[in-house]
Amino acid sequence: MVRTKQIAPILEELAGELDGQLKITKLNVDENPDIAMRYQVMSIPTLLVIDGGDVKKKIVGAKGKGALMQELDEFLATSH
């Protein structure tokens, strides 16, 4: 099982690999509670796929790289 702190390096790796296809950013919910409430973030980590201001997908819980790639595949231009 991947723990919350272990997901950060995975996301950094994916950000490099998916550059130009997907933008990965981080938000500290303790410092931005209004944004966390707006997007109904109840647990950490929560990943949101946002397109044009709309949430297209919400991924809750720490996952490994392979599982994240499967979750994000529908948003990628090419299959990996």
mmCIF file of the N, C-alpha and C atoms, coordinates in Angstrom:
data_MODEL
# 
_entry.id   MODEL 
# 
loop_
_atom_site.group_PDB 
_atom_site.id 
_atom_site.type_symbol 
_atom_site.label_atom_id 
_atom_site.label_alt_id 
_atom_site.label_comp_id 
_atom_site.label_asym_id 
_atom_site.label_entity_id 
_atom_site.label_seq_id 
_atom_site.pdbx_PDB_ins_code 
_atom_site.Cartn_x 
_atom_site.Cartn_y 
_atom_site.Cartn_z 
_atom_site.occupancy 
_atom_site.B_iso_or_equiv 
_atom_site.pdbx_formal_charge 
_atom_site.auth_seq_id 
_atom_site.auth_comp_id 
_atom_site.auth_asym_id 
_atom_site.auth_atom_id 
_atom_site.pdbx_PDB_model_num 
ATOM 1   N N  . MET A 1 1  ? 0.838   -1.189 0.000   1.00 0.00 ? 1  MET A N  1 
ATOM 2   C CA . MET A 1 1  ? 0.000   0.000  0.000   1.00 0.00 ? 1  MET A CA 1 
ATOM 3   C C  . MET A 1 1  ? 0.878   1.245  0.000   1.00 0.00 ? 1  MET A C  1 
ATOM 4   N N  . VAL A 1 2  ? 0.512   2.198  -0.797  1.00 0.00 ? 2  VAL A N  1 
ATOM 5   C CA . VAL A 1 2  ? 1.260   3.455  -0.890  1.00 0.00 ? 2  VAL A CA 1 
ATOM 6   C C  . VAL A 1 2  ? 0.724   4.420  0.161   1.00 0.00 ? 2  VAL A C  1 
ATOM 7   N N  . ARG A 1 3  ? 1.601   5.001  0.936   1.00 0.00 ? 3  ARG A N  1 
ATOM 8   C CA . ARG A 1 3  ? 1.186   5.969  1.950   1.00 0.00 ? 3  ARG A CA 1 
ATOM 9   C C  . ARG A 1 3  ? 1.148   7.370  1.338   1.00 0.00 ? 3  ARG A C  1 
ATOM 10  N N  . THR A 1 4  ? 0.450   8.263  2.027   1.00 0.00 ? 4  THR A N  1 
ATOM 11  C CA . THR A 1 4  ? 0.255   9.623  1.529   1.00 0.00 ? 4  THR A CA 1 
ATOM 12  C C  . THR A 1 4  ? 1.561   10.310 1.160   1.00 0.00 ? 4  THR A C  1 
ATOM 13  N N  . LYS A 1 5  ? 2.576   10.245 2.018   1.00 0.00 ? 5  LYS A N  1 
ATOM 14  C CA . LYS A 1 5  ? 3.847   10.927 1.736   1.00 0.00 ? 5  LYS A CA 1 
ATOM 15  C C  . LYS A 1 5  ? 4.606   10.270 0.590   1.00 0.00 ? 5  LYS A C  1 
ATOM 16  N N  . GLN A 1 6  ? 4.289   9.021  0.293   1.00 0.00 ? 6  GLN A N  1 
ATOM 17  C CA . GLN A 1 6  ? 4.966   8.322  -0.789  1.00 0.00 ? 6  GLN A CA 1 
ATOM 18  C C  . GLN A 1 6  ? 4.405   8.709  -2.155  1.00 0.00 ? 6  GLN A C  1 
ATOM 19  N N  . ILE A 1 7  ? 3.252   9.331  -2.195  1.00 0.00 ? 7  ILE A N  1 
ATOM 20  C CA . ILE A 1 7  ? 2.639   9.656  -3.481  1.00 0.00 ? 7  ILE A CA 1 
ATOM 21  C C  . ILE A 1 7  ? 3.291   10.884 -4.125  1.00 0.00 ? 7  ILE A C  1 
ATOM 22  N N  . ALA A 1 8  ? 3.882   11.768 -3.327  1.00 0.00 ? 8  ALA A N  1 
ATOM 23  C CA . ALA A 1 8  ? 4.494   12.983 -3.874  1.00 0.00 ? 8  ALA A CA 1 
ATOM 24  C C  . ALA A 1 8  ? 5.569   12.677 -4.917  1.00 0.00 ? 8  ALA A C  1 
ATOM 25  N N  . PRO A 1 9  ? 6.527   11.768 -4.647  1.00 0.00 ? 9  PRO A N  1 
ATOM 26  C CA . PRO A 1 9  ? 7.531   11.472 -5.672  1.00 0.00 ? 9  PRO A CA 1 
ATOM 27  C C  . PRO A 1 9  ? 6.919   10.831 -6.924  1.00 0.00 ? 9  PRO A C  1 
ATOM 28  N N  . ILE A 1 10 ? 5.866   10.051 -6.737  1.00 0.00 ? 10 ILE A N  1 
ATOM 29  C CA . ILE A 1 10 ? 5.192   9.431  -7.886  1.00 0.00 ? 10 ILE A CA 1 
ATOM 30  C C  . ILE A 1 10 ? 4.555   10.517 -8.749  1.00 0.00 ? 10 ILE A C  1 
ATOM 31  N N  . LEU A 1 11 ? 3.920   11.479 -8.116  1.00 0.00 ? 11 LEU A N  1 
ATOM 32  C CA . LEU A 1 11 ? 3.296   12.579 -8.861  1.00 0.00 ? 11 LEU A CA 1 
ATOM 33  C C  . LEU A 1 11 ? 4.344   13.434 -9.576  1.00 0.00 ? 11 LEU A C  1 
ATOM 34  N N  . GLU A 1 12 ? 5.486   13.651 -8.929  1.00 0.00 ? 12 GLU A N  1 
ATOM 35  C CA . GLU A 1 12 ? 6.563   14.412 -9.574  1.00 0.00 ? 12 GLU A CA 1 
ATOM 36  C C  . GLU A 1 12 ? 7.078   13.673 -10.809 1.00 0.00 ? 12 GLU A C  1 
ATOM 37  N N  . GLU A 1 13 ? 7.213   12.367 -10.690 1.00 0.00 ? 13 GLU A N  1 
ATOM 38  C CA . GLU A 1 13 ? 7.663   11.552 -11.815 1.00 0.00 ? 13 GLU A CA 1 
ATOM 39  C C  . GLU A 1 13 ? 6.646   11.611 -12.957 1.00 0.00 ? 13 GLU A C  1 
ATOM 40  N N  . LEU A 1 14 ? 5.372   11.471 -12.622 1.00 0.00 ? 14 LEU A N  1 
ATOM 41  C CA . LEU A 1 14 ? 4.322   11.536 -13.642 1.00 0.00 ? 14 LEU A CA 1 
ATOM 42  C C  . LEU A 1 14 ? 4.258   12.916 -14.286 1.00 0.00 ? 14 LEU A C  1 
ATOM 43  N N  . ALA A 1 15 ? 4.482   13.964 -13.502 1.00 0.00 ? 15 ALA A N  1 
ATOM 44  C CA . ALA A 1 15 ? 4.469   15.320 -14.050 1.00 0.00 ? 15 ALA A CA 1 
ATOM 45  C C  . ALA A 1 15 ? 5.510   15.465 -15.148 1.00 0.00 ? 15 ALA A C  1 
ATOM 46  N N  . GLY A 1 16 ? 6.678   14.879 -14.949 1.00 0.00 ? 16 GLY A N  1 
ATOM 47  C CA . GLY A 1 16 ? 7.721   14.919 -15.970 1.00 0.00 ? 16 GLY A CA 1 
ATOM 48  C C  . GLY A 1 16 ? 7.378   14.085 -17.183 1.00 0.00 ? 16 GLY A C  1 
ATOM 49  N N  . GLU A 1 17 ? 6.853   12.898 -16.941 1.00 0.00 ? 17 GLU A N  1 
ATOM 50  C CA . GLU A 1 17 ? 6.524   11.989 -18.040 1.00 0.00 ? 17 GLU A CA 1 
ATOM 51  C C  . GLU A 1 17 ? 5.338   12.469 -18.872 1.00 0.00 ? 17 GLU A C  1 
ATOM 52  N N  . LEU A 1 18 ? 4.400   13.138 -18.224 1.00 0.00 ? 18 LEU A N  1 
ATOM 53  C CA . LEU A 1 18 ? 3.166   13.546 -18.904 1.00 0.00 ? 18 LEU A CA 1 
ATOM 54  C C  . LEU A 1 18 ? 3.151   15.025 -19.273 1.00 0.00 ? 18 LEU A C  1 
ATOM 55  N N  . ASP A 1 19 ? 4.312   15.658 -19.209 1.00 0.00 ? 19 ASP A N  1 
ATOM 56  C CA . ASP A 1 19 ? 4.422   17.079 -19.545 1.00 0.00 ? 19 ASP A CA 1 
ATOM 57  C C  . ASP A 1 19 ? 3.827   17.336 -20.919 1.00 0.00 ? 19 ASP A C  1 
ATOM 58  N N  . GLY A 1 20 ? 2.949   18.297 -20.993 1.00 0.00 ? 20 GLY A N  1 
ATOM 59  C CA . GLY A 1 20 ? 2.297   18.616 -22.252 1.00 0.00 ? 20 GLY A CA 1 
ATOM 60  C C  . GLY A 1 20 ? 0.949   17.930 -22.417 1.00 0.00 ? 20 GLY A C  1 
ATOM 61  N N  . GLN A 1 21 ? 0.725   16.856 -21.670 1.00 0.00 ? 21 GLN A N  1 
ATOM 62  C CA . GLN A 1 21 ? -0.552  16.143 -21.728 1.00 0.00 ? 21 GLN A CA 1 
ATOM 63  C C  . GLN A 1 21 ? -1.414  16.435 -20.507 1.00 0.00 ? 21 GLN A C  1 
ATOM 64  N N  . LEU A 1 22 ? -0.750  16.637 -19.378 1.00 0.00 ? 22 LEU A N  1 
ATOM 65  C CA . LEU A 1 22 ? -1.433  16.781 -18.104 1.00 0.00 ? 22 LEU A CA 1 
ATOM 66  C C  . LEU A 1 22 ? -0.573  17.651 -17.203 1.00 0.00 ? 22 LEU A C  1 
ATOM 67  N N  . LYS A 1 23 ? -1.183  18.560 -16.484 1.00 0.00 ? 23 LYS A N  1 
ATOM 68  C CA . LYS A 1 23 ? -0.438  19.404 -15.551 1.00 0.00 ? 23 LYS A CA 1 
ATOM 69  C C  . LYS A 1 23 ? -0.767  18.947 -14.139 1.00 0.00 ? 23 LYS A C  1 
ATOM 70  N N  . ILE A 1 24 ? 0.251   18.647 -13.373 1.00 0.00 ? 24 ILE A N  1 
ATOM 71  C CA . ILE A 1 24 ? 0.067   18.188 -12.002 1.00 0.00 ? 24 ILE A CA 1 
ATOM 72  C C  . ILE A 1 24 ? 0.532   19.298 -11.066 1.00 0.00 ? 24 ILE A C  1 
ATOM 73  N N  . THR A 1 25 ? -0.364  19.703 -10.175 1.00 0.00 ? 25 THR A N  1 
ATOM 74  C CA . THR A 1 25 ? -0.037  20.725 -9.178  1.00 0.00 ? 25 THR A CA 1 
ATOM 75  C C  . THR A 1 25 ? -0.455  20.218 -7.805  1.00 0.00 ? 25 THR A C  1 
ATOM 76  N N  . LYS A 1 26 ? 0.137   20.792 -6.766  1.00 0.00 ? 26 LYS A N  1 
ATOM 77  C CA . LYS A 1 26 ? -0.189  20.411 -5.398  1.00 0.00 ? 26 LYS A CA 1 
ATOM 78  C C  . LYS A 1 26 ? -0.791  21.610 -4.677  1.00 0.00 ? 26 LYS A C  1 
ATOM 79  N N  . LEU A 1 27 ? -1.662  21.313 -3.725  1.00 0.00 ? 27 LEU A N  1 
ATOM 80  C CA . LEU A 1 27 ? -2.291  22.358 -2.923  1.00 0.00 ? 27 LEU A CA 1 
ATOM 81  C C  . LEU A 1 27 ? -2.300  21.910 -1.469  1.00 0.00 ? 27 LEU A C  1 
ATOM 82  N N  . ASN A 1 28 ? -1.836  22.751 -0.578  1.00 0.00 ? 28 ASN A N  1 
ATOM 83  C CA . ASN A 1 28 ? -1.871  22.467 0.850   1.00 0.00 ? 28 ASN A CA 1 
ATOM 84  C C  . ASN A 1 28 ? -3.262  22.847 1.359   1.00 0.00 ? 28 ASN A C  1 
ATOM 85  N N  . VAL A 1 29 ? -4.061  21.840 1.718   1.00 0.00 ? 29 VAL A N  1 
ATOM 86  C CA . VAL A 1 29 ? -5.440  22.102 2.135   1.00 0.00 ? 29 VAL A CA 1 
ATOM 87  C C  . VAL A 1 29 ? -5.515  22.803 3.486   1.00 0.00 ? 29 VAL A C  1 
ATOM 88  N N  . ASP A 1 30 ? -4.485  22.652 4.334   1.00 0.00 ? 30 ASP A N  1 
ATOM 89  C CA . ASP A 1 30 ? -4.472  23.367 5.607   1.00 0.00 ? 30 ASP A CA 1 
ATOM 90  C C  . ASP A 1 30 ? -4.325  24.869 5.386   1.00 0.00 ? 30 ASP A C  1 
ATOM 91  N N  . GLU A 1 31 ? -3.580  25.246 4.357   1.00 0.00 ? 31 GLU A N  1 
ATOM 92  C CA . GLU A 1 31 ? -3.368  26.653 4.048   1.00 0.00 ? 31 GLU A CA 1 
ATOM 93  C C  . GLU A 1 31 ? -4.457  27.215 3.130   1.00 0.00 ? 31 GLU A C  1 
ATOM 94  N N  . ASN A 1 32 ? -5.253  26.338 2.517   1.00 0.00 ? 32 ASN A N  1 
ATOM 95  C CA . ASN A 1 32 ? -6.289  26.749 1.570   1.00 0.00 ? 32 ASN A CA 1 
ATOM 96  C C  . ASN A 1 32 ? -7.607  26.012 1.842   1.00 0.00 ? 32 ASN A C  1 
ATOM 97  N N  . PRO A 1 33 ? -8.163  26.165 3.059   1.00 0.00 ? 33 PRO A N  1 
ATOM 98  C CA . PRO A 1 33 ? -9.364  25.407 3.399   1.00 0.00 ? 33 PRO A CA 1 
ATOM 99  C C  . PRO A 1 33 ? -10.571 25.757 2.533   1.00 0.00 ? 33 PRO A C  1 
ATOM 100 N N  . ASP A 1 34 ? -10.628 26.980 2.040   1.00 0.00 ? 34 ASP A N  1 
ATOM 101 C CA . ASP A 1 34 ? -11.755 27.389 1.185   1.00 0.00 ? 34 ASP A CA 1 
ATOM 102 C C  . ASP A 1 34 ? -11.774 26.598 -0.124  1.00 0.00 ? 34 ASP A C  1 
ATOM 103 N N  . ILE A 1 35 ? -10.609 26.357 -0.683  1.00 0.00 ? 35 ILE A N  1 
ATOM 104 C CA . ILE A 1 35 ? -10.528 25.584 -1.928  1.00 0.00 ? 35 ILE A CA 1 
ATOM 105 C C  . ILE A 1 35 ? -10.854 24.122 -1.646  1.00 0.00 ? 35 ILE A C  1 
ATOM 106 N N  . ALA A 1 36 ? -10.359 23.596 -0.527  1.00 0.00 ? 36 ALA A N  1 
ATOM 107 C CA . ALA A 1 36 ? -10.667 22.209 -0.152  1.00 0.00 ? 36 ALA A CA 1 
ATOM 108 C C  . ALA A 1 36 ? -12.175 22.031 0.015   1.00 0.00 ? 36 ALA A C  1 
ATOM 109 N N  . MET A 1 37 ? -12.833 22.988 0.645   1.00 0.00 ? 37 MET A N  1 
ATOM 110 C CA . MET A 1 37 ? -14.286 22.912 0.818   1.00 0.00 ? 37 MET A CA 1 
ATOM 111 C C  . MET A 1 37 ? -15.006 23.014 -0.524  1.00 0.00 ? 37 MET A C  1 
ATOM 112 N N  . ARG A 1 38 ? -14.533 23.910 -1.372  1.00 0.00 ? 38 ARG A N  1 
ATOM 113 C CA . ARG A 1 38 ? -15.152 24.113 -2.685  1.00 0.00 ? 38 ARG A CA 1 
ATOM 114 C C  . ARG A 1 38 ? -15.179 22.822 -3.501  1.00 0.00 ? 38 ARG A C  1 
ATOM 115 N N  . TYR A 1 39 ? -14.095 22.054 -3.417  1.00 0.00 ? 39 TYR A N  1 
ATOM 116 C CA . TYR A 1 39 ? -13.986 20.807 -4.176  1.00 0.00 ? 39 TYR A CA 1 
ATOM 117 C C  . TYR A 1 39 ? -14.314 19.573 -3.334  1.00 0.00 ? 39 TYR A C  1 
ATOM 118 N N  . GLN A 1 40 ? -14.847 19.788 -2.137  1.00 0.00 ? 40 GLN A N  1 
ATOM 119 C CA . GLN A 1 40 ? -15.283 18.712 -1.237  1.00 0.00 ? 40 GLN A CA 1 
ATOM 120 C C  . GLN A 1 40 ? -14.183 17.688 -0.979  1.00 0.00 ? 40 GLN A C  1 
ATOM 121 N N  . VAL A 1 41 ? -12.989 18.184 -0.676  1.00 0.00 ? 41 VAL A N  1 
ATOM 122 C CA . VAL A 1 41 ? -11.867 17.310 -0.328  1.00 0.00 ? 41 VAL A CA 1 
ATOM 123 C C  . VAL A 1 41 ? -12.020 16.939 1.138   1.00 0.00 ? 41 VAL A C  1 
ATOM 124 N N  . MET A 1 42 ? -12.294 15.665 1.387   1.00 0.00 ? 42 MET A N  1 
ATOM 125 C CA . MET A 1 42 ? -12.520 15.182 2.750   1.00 0.00 ? 42 MET A CA 1 
ATOM 126 C C  . MET A 1 42 ? -11.353 14.353 3.274   1.00 0.00 ? 42 MET A C  1 
ATOM 127 N N  . SER A 1 43 ? -10.553 13.794 2.394   1.00 0.00 ? 43 SER A N  1 
ATOM 128 C CA . SER A 1 43 ? -9.392  13.023 2.823   1.00 0.00 ? 43 SER A CA 1 
ATOM 129 C C  . SER A 1 43 ? -8.194  13.332 1.949   1.00 0.00 ? 43 SER A C  1 
ATOM 130 N N  . ILE A 1 44 ? -7.046  13.018 2.528   1.00 0.00 ? 44 ILE A N  1 
ATOM 131 C CA . ILE A 1 44 ? -5.788  13.317 1.875   1.00 0.00 ? 44 ILE A CA 1 
ATOM 132 C C  . ILE A 1 44 ? -5.073  11.988 1.627   1.00 0.00 ? 44 ILE A C  1 
ATOM 133 N N  . PRO A 1 45 ? -4.551  11.717 0.484   1.00 0.00 ? 45 PRO A N  1 
ATOM 134 C CA . PRO A 1 45 ? -4.572  12.583 -0.693  1.00 0.00 ? 45 PRO A CA 1 
ATOM 135 C C  . PRO A 1 45 ? -5.864  12.435 -1.500  1.00 0.00 ? 45 PRO A C  1 
ATOM 136 N N  . THR A 1 46 ? -6.238  13.532 -2.112  1.00 0.00 ? 46 THR A N  1 
ATOM 137 C CA . THR A 1 46 ? -7.319  13.543 -3.088  1.00 0.00 ? 46 THR A CA 1 
ATOM 138 C C  . THR A 1 46 ? -6.752  14.199 -4.338  1.00 0.00 ? 46 THR A C  1 
ATOM 139 N N  . LEU A 1 47 ? -6.881  13.519 -5.454  1.00 0.00 ? 47 LEU A N  1 
ATOM 140 C CA . LEU A 1 47 ? -6.427  14.073 -6.729  1.00 0.00 ? 47 LEU A CA 1 
ATOM 141 C C  . LEU A 1 47 ? -7.653  14.398 -7.559  1.00 0.00 ? 47 LEU A C  1 
ATOM 142 N N  . LEU A 1 48 ? -7.643  15.581 -8.139  1.00 0.00 ? 48 LEU A N  1 
ATOM 143 C CA . LEU A 1 48 ? -8.752  16.018 -8.983  1.00 0.00 ? 48 LEU A CA 1 
ATOM 144 C C  . LEU A 1 48 ? -8.247  16.229 -10.399 1.00 0.00 ? 48 LEU A C  1 
ATOM 145 N N  . VAL A 1 49 ? -8.982  15.730 -11.363 1.00 0.00 ? 49 VAL A N  1 
ATOM 146 C CA . VAL A 1 49 ? -8.703  16.030 -12.762 1.00 0.00 ? 49 VAL A CA 1 
ATOM 147 C C  . VAL A 1 49 ? -9.685  17.135 -13.127 1.00 0.00 ? 49 VAL A C  1 
ATOM 148 N N  . ILE A 1 50 ? -9.149  18.312 -13.410 1.00 0.00 ? 50 ILE A N  1 
ATOM 149 C CA . ILE A 1 50 ? -9.973  19.477 -13.708 1.00 0.00 ? 50 ILE A CA 1 
ATOM 150 C C  . ILE A 1 50 ? -9.713  19.910 -15.140 1.00 0.00 ? 50 ILE A C  1 
ATOM 151 N N  . ASP A 1 51 ? -10.795 20.131 -15.869 1.00 0.00 ? 51 ASP A N  1 
ATOM 152 C CA . ASP A 1 51 ? -10.692 20.584 -17.253 1.00 0.00 ? 51 ASP A CA 1 
ATOM 153 C C  . ASP A 1 51 ? -11.720 21.688 -17.454 1.00 0.00 ? 51 ASP A C  1 
ATOM 154 N N  . GLY A 1 52 ? -11.253 22.858 -17.838 1.00 0.00 ? 52 GLY A N  1 
ATOM 155 C CA . GLY A 1 52 ? -12.153 23.978 -18.055 1.00 0.00 ? 52 GLY A CA 1 
ATOM 156 C C  . GLY A 1 52 ? -12.888 24.399 -16.794 1.00 0.00 ? 52 GLY A C  1 
ATOM 157 N N  . GLY A 1 53 ? -12.273 24.194 -15.634 1.00 0.00 ? 53 GLY A N  1 
ATOM 158 C CA . GLY A 1 53 ? -12.883 24.566 -14.370 1.00 0.00 ? 53 GLY A CA 1 
ATOM 159 C C  . GLY A 1 53 ? -13.816 23.515 -13.786 1.00 0.00 ? 53 GLY A C  1 
ATOM 160 N N  . ASP A 1 54 ? -14.072 22.452 -14.534 1.00 0.00 ? 54 ASP A N  1 
ATOM 161 C CA . ASP A 1 54 ? -14.963 21.390 -14.064 1.00 0.00 ? 54 ASP A CA 1 
ATOM 162 C C  . ASP A 1 54 ? -14.162 20.169 -13.621 1.00 0.00 ? 54 ASP A C  1 
ATOM 163 N N  . VAL A 1 55 ? -14.563 19.564 -12.505 1.00 0.00 ? 55 VAL A N  1 
ATOM 164 C CA . VAL A 1 55 ? -13.926 18.335 -12.033 1.00 0.00 ? 55 VAL A CA 1 
ATOM 165 C C  . VAL A 1 55 ? -14.420 17.188 -12.909 1.00 0.00 ? 55 VAL A C  1 
ATOM 166 N N  . LYS A 1 56 ? -13.497 16.573 -13.612 1.00 0.00 ? 56 LYS A N  1 
ATOM 167 C CA . LYS A 1 56 ? -13.821 15.447 -14.494 1.00 0.00 ? 56 LYS A CA 1 
ATOM 168 C C  . LYS A 1 56 ? -13.662 14.104 -13.781 1.00 0.00 ? 56 LYS A C  1 
ATOM 169 N N  . LYS A 1 57 ? -12.785 14.086 -12.760 1.00 0.00 ? 57 LYS A N  1 
ATOM 170 C CA . LYS A 1 57 ? -12.559 12.847 -12.021 1.00 0.00 ? 57 LYS A CA 1 
ATOM 171 C C  . LYS A 1 57 ? -11.961 13.176 -10.667 1.00 0.00 ? 57 LYS A C  1 
ATOM 172 N N  . LYS A 1 58 ? -12.359 12.418 -9.648  1.00 0.00 ? 58 LYS A N  1 
ATOM 173 C CA . LYS A 1 58 ? -11.796 12.556 -8.303  1.00 0.00 ? 58 LYS A CA 1 
ATOM 174 C C  . LYS A 1 58 ? -11.203 11.204 -7.920  1.00 0.00 ? 58 LYS A C  1 
ATOM 175 N N  . ILE A 1 59 ? -9.936  11.216 -7.533  1.00 0.00 ? 59 ILE A N  1 
ATOM 176 C CA . ILE A 1 59 ? -9.228  10.006 -7.117  1.00 0.00 ? 59 ILE A CA 1 
ATOM 177 C C  . ILE A 1 59 ? -8.860  10.201 -5.647  1.00 0.00 ? 59 ILE A C  1 
ATOM 178 N N  . VAL A 1 60 ? -9.399  9.361  -4.785  1.00 0.00 ? 60 VAL A N  1 
ATOM 179 C CA . VAL A 1 60 ? -9.173  9.497  -3.352  1.00 0.00 ? 60 VAL A CA 1 
ATOM 180 C C  . VAL A 1 60 ? -8.308  8.344  -2.868  1.00 0.00 ? 60 VAL A C  1 
ATOM 181 N N  . GLY A 1 61 ? -7.282  8.695  -2.106  1.00 0.00 ? 61 GLY A N  1 
ATOM 182 C CA . GLY A 1 61 ? -6.399  7.682  -1.530  1.00 0.00 ? 61 GLY A CA 1 
ATOM 183 C C  . GLY A 1 61 ? -5.093  7.573  -2.294  1.00 0.00 ? 61 GLY A C  1 
ATOM 184 N N  . ALA A 1 62 ? -4.078  7.133  -1.585  1.00 0.00 ? 62 ALA A N  1 
ATOM 185 C CA . ALA A 1 62 ? -2.754  6.974  -2.182  1.00 0.00 ? 62 ALA A CA 1 
ATOM 186 C C  . ALA A 1 62 ? -2.735  5.727  -3.054  1.00 0.00 ? 62 ALA A C  1 
ATOM 187 N N  . LYS A 1 63 ? -2.195  5.865  -4.246  1.00 0.00 ? 63 LYS A N  1 
ATOM 188 C CA . LYS A 1 63 ? -2.106  4.758  -5.194  1.00 0.00 ? 63 LYS A CA 1 
ATOM 189 C C  . LYS A 1 63 ? -0.696  4.722  -5.769  1.00 0.00 ? 63 LYS A C  1 
ATOM 190 N N  . GLY A 1 64 ? -0.312  3.573  -6.252  1.00 0.00 ? 64 GLY A N  1 
ATOM 191 C CA . GLY A 1 64 ? 0.978   3.426  -6.912  1.00 0.00 ? 64 GLY A CA 1 
ATOM 192 C C  . GLY A 1 64 ? 0.933   4.023  -8.310  1.00 0.00 ? 64 GLY A C  1 
ATOM 193 N N  . LYS A 1 65 ? 2.084   4.095  -8.937  1.00 0.00 ? 65 LYS A N  1 
ATOM 194 C CA . LYS A 1 65 ? 2.200   4.700  -10.263 1.00 0.00 ? 65 LYS A CA 1 
ATOM 195 C C  . LYS A 1 65 ? 1.316   3.993  -11.296 1.00 0.00 ? 65 LYS A C  1 
ATOM 196 N N  . GLY A 1 66 ? 1.338   2.681  -11.320 1.00 0.00 ? 66 GLY A N  1 
ATOM 197 C CA . GLY A 1 66 ? 0.533   1.930  -12.288 1.00 0.00 ? 66 GLY A CA 1 
ATOM 198 C C  . GLY A 1 66 ? -0.948  2.196  -12.131 1.00 0.00 ? 66 GLY A C  1 
ATOM 199 N N  . ALA A 1 67 ? -1.417  2.203  -10.881 1.00 0.00 ? 67 ALA A N  1 
ATOM 200 C CA . ALA A 1 67 ? -2.835  2.454  -10.614 1.00 0.00 ? 67 ALA A CA 1 
ATOM 201 C C  . ALA A 1 67 ? -3.214  3.878  -11.014 1.00 0.00 ? 67 ALA A C  1 
ATOM 202 N N  . LEU A 1 68 ? -2.333  4.838  -10.746 1.00 0.00 ? 68 LEU A N  1 
ATOM 203 C CA . LEU A 1 68 ? -2.611  6.224  -11.143 1.00 0.00 ? 68 LEU A CA 1 
ATOM 204 C C  . LEU A 1 68 ? -2.667  6.360  -12.665 1.00 0.00 ? 68 LEU A C  1 
ATOM 205 N N  . MET A 1 69 ? -1.750  5.698  -13.347 1.00 0.00 ? 69 MET A N  1 
ATOM 206 C CA . MET A 1 69 ? -1.751  5.753  -14.812 1.00 0.00 ? 69 MET A CA 1 
ATOM 207 C C  . MET A 1 69 ? -3.057  5.186  -15.371 1.00 0.00 ? 69 MET A C  1 
ATOM 208 N N  . GLN A 1 70 ? -3.555  4.113  -14.772 1.00 0.00 ? 70 GLN A N  1 
ATOM 209 C CA . GLN A 1 70 ? -4.830  3.548  -15.211 1.00 0.00 ? 70 GLN A CA 1 
ATOM 210 C C  . GLN A 1 70 ? -5.962  4.540  -14.988 1.00 0.00 ? 70 GLN A C  1 
ATOM 211 N N  . GLU A 1 71 ? -5.948  5.207  -13.838 1.00 0.00 ? 71 GLU A N  1 
ATOM 212 C CA . GLU A 1 71 ? -6.982  6.188  -13.519 1.00 0.00 ? 71 GLU A CA 1 
ATOM 213 C C  . GLU A 1 71 ? -6.947  7.385  -14.484 1.00 0.00 ? 71 GLU A C  1 
ATOM 214 N N  . LEU A 1 72 ? -5.744  7.761  -14.912 1.00 0.00 ? 72 LEU A N  1 
ATOM 215 C CA . LEU A 1 72 ? -5.569  8.950  -15.751 1.00 0.00 ? 72 LEU A CA 1 
ATOM 216 C C  . LEU A 1 72 ? -5.601  8.649  -17.244 1.00 0.00 ? 72 LEU A C  1 
ATOM 217 N N  . ASP A 1 73 ? -5.560  7.392  -17.614 1.00 0.00 ? 73 ASP A N  1 
ATOM 218 C CA . ASP A 1 73 ? -5.441  6.989  -19.015 1.00 0.00 ? 73 ASP A CA 1 
ATOM 219 C C  . ASP A 1 73 ? -6.474  7.650  -19.929 1.00 0.00 ? 73 ASP A C  1 
ATOM 220 N N  . GLU A 1 74 ? -7.699  7.764  -19.467 1.00 0.00 ? 74 GLU A N  1 
ATOM 221 C CA . GLU A 1 74 ? -8.759  8.334  -20.312 1.00 0.00 ? 74 GLU A CA 1 
ATOM 222 C C  . GLU A 1 74 ? -8.515  9.813  -20.641 1.00 0.00 ? 74 GLU A C  1 
ATOM 223 N N  . PHE A 1 75 ? -7.626  10.467 -19.908 1.00 0.00 ? 75 PHE A N  1 
ATOM 224 C CA . PHE A 1 75 ? -7.349  11.889 -20.132 1.00 0.00 ? 75 PHE A CA 1 
ATOM 225 C C  . PHE A 1 75 ? -6.069  12.121 -20.936 1.00 0.00 ? 75 PHE A C  1 
ATOM 226 N N  . LEU A 1 76 ? -5.375  11.049 -21.279 1.00 0.00 ? 76 LEU A N  1 
ATOM 227 C CA . LEU A 1 76 ? -4.111  11.171 -21.993 1.00 0.00 ? 76 LEU A CA 1 
ATOM 228 C C  . LEU A 1 76 ? -4.308  11.008 -23.487 1.00 0.00 ? 76 LEU A C  1 
ATOM 229 N N  . ALA A 1 77 ? -3.536  11.746 -24.252 1.00 0.00 ? 77 ALA A N  1 
ATOM 230 C CA . ALA A 1 77 ? -3.658  11.726 -25.711 1.00 0.00 ? 77 ALA A CA 1 
ATOM 231 C C  . ALA A 1 77 ? -3.229  10.382 -26.293 1.00 0.00 ? 77 ALA A C  1 
ATOM 232 N N  . THR A 1 78 ? -2.215  9.775  -25.685 1.00 0.00 ? 78 THR A N  1 
ATOM 233 C CA . THR A 1 78 ? -1.727  8.485  -26.188 1.00 0.00 ? 78 THR A CA 1 
ATOM 234 C C  . THR A 1 78 ? -1.688  7.496  -25.058 1.00 0.00 ? 78 THR A C  1 
ATOM 235 N N  . SER A 1 79 ? -1.766  6.234  -25.385 1.00 0.00 ? 79 SER A N  1 
ATOM 236 C CA . SER A 1 79 ? -1.707  5.187  -24.376 1.00 0.00 ? 79 SER A CA 1 
ATOM 237 C C  . SER A 1 79 ? -0.262  4.882  -24.048 1.00 0.00 ? 79 SER A C  1 
ATOM 238 N N  . HIS A 1 80 ? 0.035   4.606  -22.774 1.00 0.00 ? 80 HIS A N  1 
ATOM 239 C CA . HIS A 1 80 ? 1.399   4.298  -22.330 1.00 0.00 ? 80 HIS A CA 1 
ATOM 240 C C  . HIS A 1 80 ? 1.560   2.841  -22.101 1.00 0.00 ? 80 HIS A C  1 
# 
